[in-house]
Amino acid sequence: MKKIRPTEASRGGVQHWLRQVLAPHKPLLNAALMLGYISALLLVWQSWLLALLFSDWLVAWQQLGAAALNVSLLRDLLPWLLLCLLLRPLLQYGRERLCQQVSLRARSGLREQLLAQLAALGPGRQALGADAVLGSRLLEQVDALDGYISRYHVQRYLVVLVPLTLLLCIFYYSPLAGILMLVTAPLVPLFMVLLGKAAAAASQKQFVALARMSGRFMDLLRGLKTLQHLQAVPQAEAEVTQAAEHYRAGTMGVLRMAFLSGAVLEFFSALAIALVALYLGLGLLGILPWAKGSIPVPYQGALFILLLAPEFYNPLRQLGSDYHAKAEAEAALTELMPLLELQVWQHPGQQPLQLSTAPSLAFHQLDIAQRLAPFNLQLAAGERVVLQGASGSGKSSLLQAVLGFLPYGGEIRINQQSLLTLRRADWHQQLGFLSQQPQLLHGNLADNLRLAAPEASDAQLVAVLDQVALWPLIRQLPLQLQTPLGERGLGLSGGQLSRLALAQLLLRDTPVWLLDEPTAHLDPQTAAHINALLERLSQGRTVLLVSHELGGLEWVDRVVSLDAPSVTQVTA
Amino acid sequence: MNRKLNSIRLRGLLRSRMGEWNLALFLGGCTLFAAISLLAISGWFISAAALAGLTTTAAYGFDYFRPAALIRLCAIVRTGGRYAERLASHHAALGLLKDLRISLFARVAGRGHSAVTRSSSAMHRLVADIDLLDFFPLRVVAPWFWASLLTAVLLGGFYLLAPLLALAALPGVLLAWLLLPLLAGRHAARLARADVGLAEQRRILLLDNLQMLTPLLLWQRWSARQAVFAGEDQRFSAQRLRQQQWVSLIAAGQQLGLSLSLLGMLWQGGLLVQAGELSLPLLLAAVLGLLGLTEVLLPLAQSFIALGLSQAARDRLNQLTSEPAKQTEQGAAALTELYSLSLSGLSARHEGALSGPQQVDLQLKAGDVLLLSGPSGCGKSTLLEVLAGEPLDYSGERLLNGKAYEHWQWRSVIGYLPQQLDIFDMTLAENLRLGQPAATEQQLWAVLEDVALADWARARPAQLNTTLGEYGAQVSGGQARRIALARLLLAQRPLLLLDEPFAGLDAATREQVLAALLRRQASGMLVIVSHQPLELEKAQRLQLTMN
């Protein structure tokens, strides 16, 4: 899993998508912000109550002696204190629940959106990367937004609102203390920006280093079998040790930098408390150089300010510790953007299609931008044609167009009806498609076959397996149709996989077959077997077979070449 | 006993770098103590100052230097301590990860390849699991240590001020420090352990759907399968959400507990001050200290999730390395010269495979060449794996020099080129030297010449130091195959087992490589599986059929 550092140009796009993802959940997020803010206000009130209580006690204690201490004031203030103390954790809890809920919904919404994009792309998705990579993007990268949504987003607003509110309160009691805070306050965002950038760059570097180190580790682990055969394990161990040490040394350097941003915040927070405490304390003693003999801030105000001072920087410290959540989310969205921003084409047709026999299939001036030059071909009903061409000649684009996943110029006609006017699902019902690399699901043989035809009986399954010459082999296995297939069809040879895919095709018994190099990855002997099967089983269907080799395909009615600049027809 | 030595234990994670962890814990303790003291002393200071200020005569006798110095000291310790603690703990954590990677690699390598024959996604998990293990010291041990230390110090301080004050604070603090995190946290840890299985299930479903996207769309099964995935995704997310909610709940409970303590202290403190047993500034210092404790105790809510994750990671890693090693054992007898290889009545089949070689008989002596052929799926590669000593279940006899493999140190005589070969993300020379660490540059060029890669390598700017990329991505499949072959030739093994060594080569290159192979292996044995027809008069041929 590689993370891309967002460039300045893409950062705007990332922000746009972050907003987009959160837009439907604005009300909930605003509610969470509200709760957070109310909680801050309650804190102010709580501090004020405490200051009031202590100041009352102090005056009583000093002037009238300890016995005059008015404990009943505590009783009077108790309901309000209790309210603040009980409500704040509940508000905090409510805020977290709301944000978590939003995060969950936003992420599953995004995931659905991405999957819909992939489904619309159909076979064209392969241009975006291997399925395993796409899969890990859909899972991990989408989940990587969690920290941003559930923690960072609301905090980002609180970090402005709360200190401003506290500042107003502090100003009311002591302009000078307020100014003290105000002077350090703008420094904090400034340092945050500077160090945040450095920290982001540093964490990026650290990530790259980690990826490289993990890569080396994985690389050697994956090849352990080979290393054992070569008896080169000690060399590999030395290699791992070296890479691990290198990573450790490098990362420590980076972290020294990254932790500075935390230290700066800590510094301001501690400094503010210390300065405010000294100023207030010396003021109360009446020995401030510029205010000798007078008390600038009375005790109640002083205590109130002291209680608020740590809270002034707390939202920022929180934001700082969640900063990596933001970086993580940005990196994740940068990876997802190519897929999100892809303009996918939707097949427009809505007319129903019913076929009882093999149809004719015609291409008139078929033209796919930059992939296929204008191309004409007519397949009569039940005709079997091989389309030949080197890689890059536009064969797979043509197949994608016929499958209804790619826009095109010119026309594709099925029994004189234009494909663009037909409902795609209806056309798919009539279509059998065999890809270069047939795939299987986790599950047993029967599960995989029934994917193509959910209603098929066991007898039907056995019949099609018999037709593709797999049944004699499967009959001997203890579990027969229930035989579990290894991961990704592991344990099946290429030929066996092709036969299984053919069996799926037979179960659907469609009048049109599109075959995409069905034997390209097989050895000649096996390819010959599969081609013989294809000859026998494709009779009576309209067949378009794409291949760059002709061996074993002598049975087709016609061979058409795509290679030449203008398409020529060759008759078999 | 042996099993224990070999498995990872969370407690053991701290032991290897005890000094570094102790330093980090000490620094963190100082930082948190300074943070709480800063507040408490400040509160005491302004209260005492206010008291002194009210009676003007006392104001001039008030010693404000010492508290002022203490306040500054606390501010400095808090700032510097935090930075130093972060550095120290990460130094230790990175060291721990380094140790773990090295020892785990050695262990997996030593145990044979039961762990290694897994899919690459399992490998990714292994790497990720190691990274999860530092959660234990960083997010479990350290927060608990600091929380316990500071709670004890604070309660001790309260006790010294007035025993009743400590008693008033005790119930709420106990709730926030021990009871809630322990009771509720255990449940959260269970949830965290369980989510790995759900995550795996979700990944499998998604990958299945993606790989079969086109057929599923054509068969109108996409939305149905998608719904199955969405359901699994929901289950996983709901599980995660429950974890987060537990953490939030514990945190809310902790804050309520501390609120309870605060009220108790105010009440009791008021009475104590009234009775003249406690000074008011000290009561305020105690209250501020309690407020400061919140920050120290809250991380405990998270700690059990971290514990659950690192426990799960530990269990998976231990399971991986404690599975009975499935490999052909090496015997004690050195095999200096190999003169015969024989199979009789040998049958084998991969788990999950539909077919495999059946009843194979075979006799080879030094200098022999054997060509294996047959249709795809008849078990040629499986037979080669059995010959290479791969851990496969087989029946029949498999002998070297008339004795079973397990009698000999057989690895040193066998060179095996599998269909799935491994090129490492290192330079060409390093890849080749895996076969023969002491090989000179001259030898490397000679063997490259033999596999018809010397011209290609000479044309690279970095020549022998050309990097080959992850999975050998910088070279074509045919080149990778020949590099692996060259590596084997350097290792000079008496028995060479080659699965499709000529795939992707044109006829002329094939002839050249084959000639070199025959020359280099003239006195050894050579077994080749190939689809291409090879011009080899003196070779034995074995045709396998479908069973």
Interface residues (C-beta under 8 A of the other chain):
Chain A: M1 L50 L53 F54 W57 L58 V59 W61 Q62 Q63 A66 A67 L69 V71 L74 L78 L81 L82 L85 L86 R88 P89 L90 Q92 Y93 E96 R97 Q100 Q101 L104 R107 S108 R111 E112 L115 L118 A119 G122 P123 R125 D131 A132 L134 G135 L138 L139 S150 S214 G215 R216 F217 M218 D219 L220 L221 R222 G223 L224 K225 T226 L227 Q228 H229 L230 Q231 A232 V233 Q235 A236 E237 E239 V240 T241 A244 E245 Y247 R248 T251 M252 L255 R256 F259 L260 G262 A263 E266 F267 A270 L271 I273 A274 V276 A277 L278 L280 G281 L282 L284 L285 G286 I287 I295 Y299 A302 L303 L306 L307 P310 L403 A425 H428 Q429 L431 F433 S435 Q439 L440 L441 H442 L451 A452 P454 L473 I474 L477 T483 P484 L485 G486 E487 R488 L490 G491 L492 S493 G494 G495 Q496 Q504 R508 L522 D523 P524 Q525 T526 H529
Chain B: A35 L38 L39 I41 S42 G43 F45 I46 S47 A48 A49 A50 L51 A52 G53 L54 T55 T56 A59 Y60 F62 Y64 P67 A68 I71 R72 C74 A75 I76 R78 T79 G80 R82 Y83 R86 L87 H90 H91 L94 G95 L97 K98 R101 I102 F105 A106 V108 A109 G110 G112 H113 V116 T117 S119 S120 S121 M123 H124 L126 V127 R202 R203 I204 L206 L207 D208 L210 Q211 M212 L213 T214 P215 L216 L217 L218 W219 Q220 R221 W222 Q226 A230 D233 Q234 S237 L241 Q244 Q245 S248 L249 A251 A252 G253 Q255 L256 S259 L262 L263 L266 W267 G270 L271 V273 Q274 A275 G276 L280 L284 V287 L288 L291 H350 E351 G352 A353 L354 S355 P375 S376 G377 A388 R411 S412 I414 G415 Y416 P418 L421 D422 F424 D425 M426 R433 L434 G435 P437 E470 Y471 A484 R487 L488 A491 H531 M546
